Each structure stands twice: as structure tokens, then as C-alpha cells.
Amino acid sequence: MPIVKVDYSNLDHEDMASNIGLSSKHIPILIASYLEESEDGLAKLEESIKKRDYSRIKADAHFIKGSSGNLKFNELYEMSKELEFAGAEEDENFDYEGYFKAIKEAISTIK
């Protein structure tokens, strides 16, 4: 998946709940937890990218991919997957910073 600009600011909690098989009353709790965990995950991923620590990039992107996939943030899932695979392949030509920036910006739109 190429880098995409994603805006999750207008999430429909009913639709989201239906997609993941939960009651909509649980969505605010899940989103709050996701945002809290993502903050730490993004910090770790940013550091891994700066150091070009490919095994850490793979692991940190995998964490973000998993939690994004669980909540059906499909674009975040796909971009994180690209980062994970690039880290696994130790791809020196991959745009790690560009993907990181797009992921961070997308997460920042989640309310």
C-alpha cells in the first residue's frame, strides 16, 4: 500500500462496533486504550527508524499493525504492514520516515 493520508476524525462508533462485533458502548474505552498504547508504540518505532534497527522496526510496526487491525483501522494496518515487511527485509531504500509520518498523522485524527 502506498502512503495515504487518512482521517479518522469522523468515526461512527455504531459502525465500528458492528465491524468488530462489540457494543458501541465499548468503543470509547477501546479507542482510549489504543491511543495510549499507540503513543508508546510510535515513540519506539520512531527511535527504531532513526537507528535503522531493522529487527526493532519490524517488531514495533507489528505492534501498531496488530492493534490497528483489531479496531479495523485498515489503512493504518496496511501501512504498518508495509513498514513491518520492509524491516524484516532490511530494505535500505524503503521510505520509513514517510510511512511513520503518515501513520502518526492518521493516529492523531482518532478521537
C-alpha positions in Angstrom: 0.0 0.0 0.0 1.4 3.4 -0.8 1.5 6.2 1.8 -2.0 7.6 2.2 -3.5 10.5 4.1 -6.1 9.1 6.4 -8.6 11.0 8.6 -10.4 9.0 11.3 -11.9 12.1 13.0 -15.5 11.1 12.0 -15.6 7.6 13.3 -19.0 6.1 13.5 -19.0 4.2 16.8 -22.0 2.1 15.9 -20.5 1.1 12.6 -17.1 0.4 14.2 -18.7 -1.7 16.9 -20.6 -3.7 14.3 -17.4 -4.3 12.4 -15.6 -5.8 15.4 -18.6 -7.5 17.0 -18.9 -5.4 20.1 -21.4 -3.0 21.7 -20.8 0.7 20.8 -20.5 1.5 24.5 -17.1 -0.3 24.5 -15.7 1.7 21.6 -14.6 4.9 23.6 -12.8 2.6 26.0 -11.0 0.7 23.2 -10.1 3.9 21.4 -8.7 5.4 24.6 -6.6 2.3 25.2 -5.5 2.2 21.5 -4.4 5.9 21.7 -2.5 5.3 24.9 -0.7 2.3 23.7 0.0 3.8 20.3 1.8 6.8 21.9 4.4 4.4 23.3 4.5 2.3 20.2 5.1 5.3 18.0 7.9 6.6 20.2 9.6 3.2 20.0 9.1 2.9 16.2 10.5 6.4 15.7 13.6 5.5 17.6 14.0 2.2 15.8 13.7 4.1 12.4 16.3 6.7 13.5 18.7 3.9 14.4 17.8 1.8 11.4 17.4 -1.1 13.7 15.5 -3.3 11.3 14.5 -6.0 13.7 13.0 -3.4 16.1 11.3 -1.7 13.1 9.7 -5.0 12.3 8.6 -5.6 15.9 7.4 -2.0 16.6 5.5 -1.9 13.3 4.0 -5.3 14.0 2.6 -4.0 17.3 0.9 -1.0 15.6 -0.3 -3.2 12.8 -1.9 -5.6 15.2 -3.7 -3.1 17.4 -4.8 -1.1 14.3 -6.2 -4.3 12.7 -8.1 -5.2 15.8 -10.0 -2.0 15.5 -10.4 -2.2 11.8 -8.2 0.9 11.1 -7.5 -0.7 7.7 -5.2 2.0 6.2 -3.1 2.1 9.4 -3.0 -1.7 9.3 -1.8 -1.8 5.7 0.9 1.0 6.2 2.2 -0.6 9.3 2.3 -3.9 7.5 4.5 -2.3 4.8 6.8 -1.0 7.5 7.0 -4.4 9.2 7.8 -6.2 5.9 10.4 -3.6 5.0 12.1 -4.0 8.4 12.0 -7.8 8.0 13.7 -7.5 4.6 16.1 -4.9 5.9 15.2 -2.7 2.9 17.6 0.2 2.9 15.6 2.0 0.2 12.2 2.0 1.9 10.7 5.3 3.0 10.5 4.5 6.7 10.2 8.2 7.7 7.4 8.8 5.2 5.4 5.9 6.4 6.0 6.7 10.0 4.8 10.3 9.5 1.6 9.1 7.7 0.9 6.6 10.4 1.5 9.2 13.2 -0.7 11.7 11.4 -3.5 9.2 10.9 -3.5 8.2 14.6 -3.6 11.8 15.6 -7.0 12.1 13.8 -8.6 9.5 16.1 -10.8 10.9 18.8 
